[in-house]
Amino acid sequence: MYGAGDIPTRNGGNVAVSTPMASEPPHLPAPHPRSEHEGSARRELTGGEEDFLIREEPLLIKVEDQQVLTMRTPGDDLHLAVGFLLSEGVIQRAEDIEDHRFTAGDPRRLRADTIELHPATSSRATIRGRLTRTHEIRSSCGICGLTDPDDLLESTPPLLPGMPKLTATQIESFHRDFETRQPLFTQTGACHGAVLFDAGGALLGAGEDVGRHNALDKALGAASMAGHDLQQAIAVLSGRAGYDLTIKCLRMGVPVILSVSAASALSHDLCSAAGGTLVGFLRKGRMKIYCDGGRISG
């Protein structure tokens, strides 16, 4: 079984792994047949009817001699891993990873799926040093003593001032499109979603996951691996705009963050300091603009 230090304590959070897995963990009952969607599983309920439930299973991300464990919804694991490294500032671009290998785990033996990422030779030393610090800034542990938003923004690229220009009508259209790109949520009602658009409404990347961090990392990874420029991208988030998601977007140069729920005070401060645009309570016909950044009109 996993050691106590290996179990994530927050939904979708990541912790450094130090305790090895036992060679012969106990057997569990064979899993029920899965649905057609990779991220859900069919289960029989008390009354005898069946339903699709969201899957949440461990994924071990290995880079060089470092490894990080996350609880995630299976699917788009490469996008998740690359997006995580990008949004945590471990790598600067998707091309820093040259190759990868995925090894399926065994849920009945509590063995995690594993994805090994092989960085370019020129990036290995930098990646190794940065990865050891990725667990330090997390919702589960606060901000490790940092109180000034400028400290969090120290390594983020400058945003393009006042770009892209958006109208309220465009923002509402992003929300409508976002709602059509959540098949797993439609099936299970139990996952987060994140979608990246360009100013014209074209899809750049999307992700769904039981963890909101993971959903955003999947979207960021997909967009970056496809070679999209995110300097004028719009991120739409299914949950609240907490600082942890906001800083991921700002690190990637995403200037506009739209959330269907509220924003935190620190997210407001981060976007205000960076010149970003932050919108919350994005619902049909209404929104709350926390920070404009000179981008919204009408």
PyMOL commands that set and color helices and strands:
alter all, ss='L'
color gray80, all
select helices_A, chain A and resi 4-6+77-87+94-96+107-109+121-131+149-152+168-179+183-188+212-225+243-251+265-274
alter helices_A, ss='H'
color red, helices_A
select strands_A, chain A and resi 14-16+40-44+50-54+57-63+66-72+97-103+113-119+166-167+192-197+203-209+234-237+256-259+277-283+286-291+296-297
alter strands_A, ss='S'
color yellow, strands_A
deselect
rebuild
show_as cartoon
